[in-house]
Amino acid sequence: MIEVFTKPGCGQCFGLELYLKRHRVPSVFHDVSEDLVARERMVKMGYSQVPVVRNTVTGEHWYGFDVARLELSIQGVPAAAALQD
């Protein structure tokens, strides 16, 4: 499952949500402007801006709407491993 930390008015967040829905990727969204627990989790991962994407299976996380990285993560391929080829 993909977990996304978002906030209202975020263009990348909106695009990411559309992409995940269009591709029927199981996902959950946390509005960090309202969900303070989610915001704290995001900050503990080292982020202060949204969107932050986290694969709940692999634990991999990153900032931004990166289609290539998202697709690799959904397939279970860590981005670092993919870059070593």
C-alpha positions as CSV (number, residue, x, y, z in Angstrom):
1,M,0.0,0.0,0.0
2,I,1.1,3.5,-0.7
3,E,0.7,6.1,2.0
4,V,0.7,9.8,1.0
5,F,1.1,12.8,3.2
6,T,-0.7,15.8,1.6
7,K,-2.3,19.2,2.3
8,P,-4.9,21.2,0.5
9,G,-3.8,23.3,-2.5
10,C,-0.8,21.0,-3.3
11,G,-0.6,20.5,-7.1
12,Q,1.7,17.5,-6.8
13,C,-0.5,15.9,-4.2
14,F,-3.5,16.3,-6.5
15,G,-1.6,14.8,-9.4
16,L,-0.4,11.9,-7.3
17,E,-3.9,11.1,-6.0
18,L,-5.2,11.1,-9.6
19,Y,-2.3,8.8,-10.7
20,L,-2.9,6.3,-7.9
21,K,-6.6,6.2,-8.4
22,R,-6.3,5.8,-12.2
23,H,-3.9,2.9,-11.7
24,R,-5.9,1.4,-8.9
25,V,-3.0,1.4,-6.5
26,P,-4.1,0.8,-2.9
27,S,-3.4,4.0,-1.1
28,V,-4.2,6.1,1.9
29,F,-3.9,9.9,2.2
30,H,-3.2,12.0,5.2
31,D,-3.9,15.7,5.2
32,V,-1.1,17.0,7.5
33,S,-2.8,20.3,7.9
34,E,-5.5,18.5,9.9
35,D,-3.9,15.3,11.1
36,L,-1.2,16.3,13.5
37,V,-0.2,12.7,14.2
38,A,0.4,12.2,10.5
39,R,2.3,15.5,10.3
40,E,4.6,14.3,13.2
41,R,5.2,11.0,11.4
42,M,6.2,12.9,8.3
43,V,8.5,15.2,10.2
44,K,10.1,12.2,11.9
45,M,10.9,10.8,8.5
46,G,12.8,14.0,7.8
47,Y,10.3,15.9,5.7
48,S,8.8,19.4,6.0
49,Q,7.0,19.7,2.7
50,V,4.4,17.6,0.8
51,P,3.8,15.3,-0.9
52,V,5.7,12.6,0.9
53,V,5.1,9.1,-0.4
54,R,5.7,6.0,1.6
55,N,5.4,2.4,0.6
56,T,4.0,0.7,3.7
57,V,5.4,-2.7,2.6
58,T,9.0,-1.8,1.9
59,G,9.2,1.2,4.2
60,E,10.7,3.3,1.4
61,H,9.7,6.9,1.4
62,W,10.5,10.1,-0.7
63,Y,9.4,13.6,-1.4
64,G,7.5,14.5,-4.5
65,F,5.4,13.0,-7.3
66,D,8.0,10.8,-9.1
67,V,6.3,8.4,-11.4
68,A,9.3,6.3,-12.1
69,R,10.2,5.9,-8.5
70,L,6.5,5.2,-7.6
71,E,6.2,2.5,-10.2
72,L,9.4,0.8,-9.0
73,S,8.2,1.0,-5.4
74,I,4.9,-0.5,-6.3
75,Q,6.7,-3.4,-7.9
76,G,8.8,-3.8,-4.7
77,V,12.1,-2.6,-6.3
78,P,13.9,-0.1,-4.1
79,A,15.0,2.9,-6.1
80,A,18.6,2.6,-4.9
81,A,18.8,-1.0,-6.2
82,A,17.3,0.1,-9.6
83,L,19.9,2.8,-10.0
84,Q,22.8,0.3,-9.5
85,D,22.0,-1.5,-12.8
